[in-house]
Amino acid sequence: MRQKSSKIWKILSRILIVLSLLFFYLPIFYIILFSFNSKKSLSDFGGFSLRWYLDPQEGLFNSDPMMSALGYTILVAVVATLVSTVLGTITAIGLSKTGKHLRHAVERVNEIPVMNPDIVTGISLLMLFSGLAVPKGLWTMMLAHIMFCTPFVILSVMPKLRALDPNLTDAALDLGCTPFQAMTKVIIPQIRTGIIAGALIAFTMSFDDFVISYFVTGEGVQNISILVYSMRARIDPTINALSSIVILIITVSLLAINLIPLIRRKAKGISAK
């Protein structure tokens, strides 16, 4: 009886897993499929076509608003990721060397932007830029993205620093390293996975953001999420093509991040033999 019940639970759990995967990934496959739809419809598939990619009039690569939004999105995301990763990593390393009470106080303050609703952050930044008479546009969007991405990098790096042996830095200094060399050659290689995780989170948060970007952007500067919001009243299948390219880039990036270290380890193992 117990064996039968355990088998039933295993079957039910597998069915639940399959349904969950379908719930998460079926919309993605739907978008990719209809990006090759020959009809201007989001529900009726008329056959495979590259119309929404390469058409001279309606194609994605010939649409100035789409390509402009994609360019702004990638530019802001890359700059915000690089700057916030550097700032967050240096801040986390500095906090790991400070006193317990100061470190805990700064960590609690760092959690405020993470827990804050996006609309509150967006309105706060809008009031700040307006109060300082800063013209809203590309630079204000970049500053806003750096601001809300940096706390996520700090949160990703801090656990790796806590797991480090506190004597590593002293040992490196005793062996002749300068403080900068100790940080770059000893500490950073040990926390590299946390830095990469923080950078990926920062890039994803920046690439995906709508609410904060909507409040801090200016005329003529819009990312993909703002462009999609402006297209809500009309059907434009080119957004399916754009979404499919984004999904492809993310998938290739994740595969590269996971496979390259594995290939390197195998190559080291073969060379060692």
N, C-alpha and C positions, 0 to 999 in steps of 0.2 A: 504493500500500500504506500509506504513511504517512497519507494523507488518510482512508482507511478506519479505520485504528487510532485517529486523532484523533477521528473521528466517534463511534466506539464508546465512547471514554473520555468524551466529552461527554454521550452518552446515559446511561452508567453514573453519571456525576457528578450528572446531573439526577435520576435515579431515587433515588440516595442522599440527595439533598437532600429530595425528596418524602417518602421513608421517615422521615428524621430529623424533619421537620416533623410528620408524622403521629404519631410516637412522643412528641413533646413536647406536641402540642395535642389529640390525640384524647381523652386522659383529661379534659381541660377541657371539651370539647364533650359528653362522656359525662355529666359532672356536671350541666351546664346542661340537657341533654335530660331527665335523670331527675328534675330539680327540678320538672318539669311533669308528672310521672307521676301518674296517678290511683290507682295501686295502691301499697300499702306494700311495695314490692319494689325492690331495687337491680339486678335483672337482667331482670325481665319488665316490658316497657312496656305499660301498659293503655290509653293514650290521654292526650291533653293535658288538664291540669287545673291550677287554681291552689290546689289543696287544701293543699299544703305551704307556701303563702304566706299565705293568707287564711282558712283554716278556723278557726272559733271555738274549737275544742278542740285541733287538732293543728297549726295553722298557725304559721309562724315568728313573725309579728308579735303573736301571742297567747300565745307561750311566754315566761314570765318568766325562766327560766334562760338561754335563748338571748339575749334582749334585754339582760339584765344582763351576760352575758359580752361581747356586742358593745359595750355601752357602756363597760365597763372597758377593753376592748382599744383602742378608739378614743381614750379619754381618756389612757391611759398612752402610747400611740404618739404622740399630738399633743404632749403635754407633754415627753416624752423627746426628740422631734425638735426642738422649739423650743429647749429648754435646751441640748441637745448641739450644735446648730448654732451657737448664740451662743458657747458655751464653746470649741468646736473652732475656730471662725473666729478668735476673739480669741487663742487659744493659738498657732495657726499664724502669725498676723501677728506676734505677739511673738517666736516662734522665728526668724522670718525676719530679725529685727533683732539677734539675739544672735550671739555668737561661734560659730565653726565647730565647735569641740570640744563645747561645751555643746549646740548644736543637734543634732549627731549623737547625743550621749548620750541626749537626751530622745526623739529619733525612735526609737532602738532600744528604749527603755522603752515607748514608745507602741505598738510592734508586739507586745508581749507579750500584751495582752488580745485582739488580733486572732487571734494564732496559738494561743492557749490553747484547749483543748477546752472546750466549754460546760459540761460536767459539773464540770470542775475549778473554773471560775469560779463556778458555782452553789453548790458545796459551800463554797468560800472565803467567799462572801457570807453563806451560812447560818451559818457559824461566826462571822463578824464580827458579824452582827446578834444572834446568840445571846450572844456574849461581852459585847456592849454592853447586853444586856437590852432590845433594841429590839423592841417588839411587831410581829410580821410581819403585813403586810396591804397596803393600797393604796400607802402611802408607801414601804415597803421595795421594792415592785415598781418604782415610779417611779425611785427612786434607783438600783436595779440596772440598769434600762434606760438611764438617762442615762450610767451608768458605762461600759457596753459599747458604746454608740452613739457617744460622743465621739471615740474613736480613729479610727473610720471617717471622720468629718467632717474630722479633721486630715489624714488620708491623702489625702482628696479635694482639700483646699484647698492643701496644700503645693506640689504641682507647678505650680499656677497662679501662686503667689507666686514660685517660682523662675524662671518665664518673664517676670516683670515687669522692666522697666528699673529698676535700683536708684536711679536719679536722679529718679524720678517724685515721691517724697515730698519730697526736697529742693527740687525745682522748685516744688511746691505751697506749701511753707513760705516760700520766697523771694517768692512772689506774694501773700502775705498770709494764707494759710490757717493756722488753728490746727491743732495735732496731731490733734484730734478731727475737724475738717473734712477734713483731708488723708486720714484713714482712711475716712470715710464718703463723701466725694465723689470721691476719686481711686482709692484702693486697692480698696475693696469693689466698685465697678462693674466694675473690671477682672477681678476674680476671681469674679464673680457665677455663672458657669457651674459652677465648682468647688463653690461654696456650695450651689447647687441640687442638684448631684449628691450631695453629702454628705448633705443633708437627705433626699433620696429614699432613699438607702441606709439612713440611720438609721431612717426611718419603716418601711421594709420589714423591717429586722432586728427592730425592736420589735414590729411587728404579727405577725410570724411566730414569735417566740420561744416555746419551750416549756420547755426544760430549765432555764434560769436562773429563769424565772418560777415553775416548779413548786417550786423550792427556797426561794424568798424570799416566796411569797405566804402569806396567812393564811386562816383559815376565813371563808367567804362571799365571798371575792374570787378570781375566776378569769377568765382571758381565754379567747379562743376555742379556742386550742390545748389548754389544760387541760380545757375542757369536752368537746372531741372525744375526748381521751384517756379521760375518765370514761365516755364513751358507747361504748367499744370493744367491750363485751360484748353490745350490743343494736343492732338496726337502727333508725335514726331518720332517715327521709328528709328531715327538716327541715334537716339539715346540708347537703344538696345545695342547698336554697334559699338558705341563708346563704352558702355558697361562691359561688353564682352572683351574689349581690349584691356580694360582695367583688371578684369578677372584673370585674363591670361598673364599679365605682368605680375600680379600678386602670386599666382600659382608657380610661375617660373622662378620668382624670387625665393619663395618658400622651399621649393625643390633644391635650388642652388645652396641655400643656407644649410639645409639638412644633409645634402649629399656630398658637398665639397669636403667637410671635415671627415666624413666616412671614407672618402677616396684617399684623403691624405693619410689617415691612419693605416689603411691597407697598404698604401705605397711605402710607408715607413716600416711596416711589418715585413714586406717583401725585401726591402733593402737591408733590413737587419739580418734576415736569413742569408 
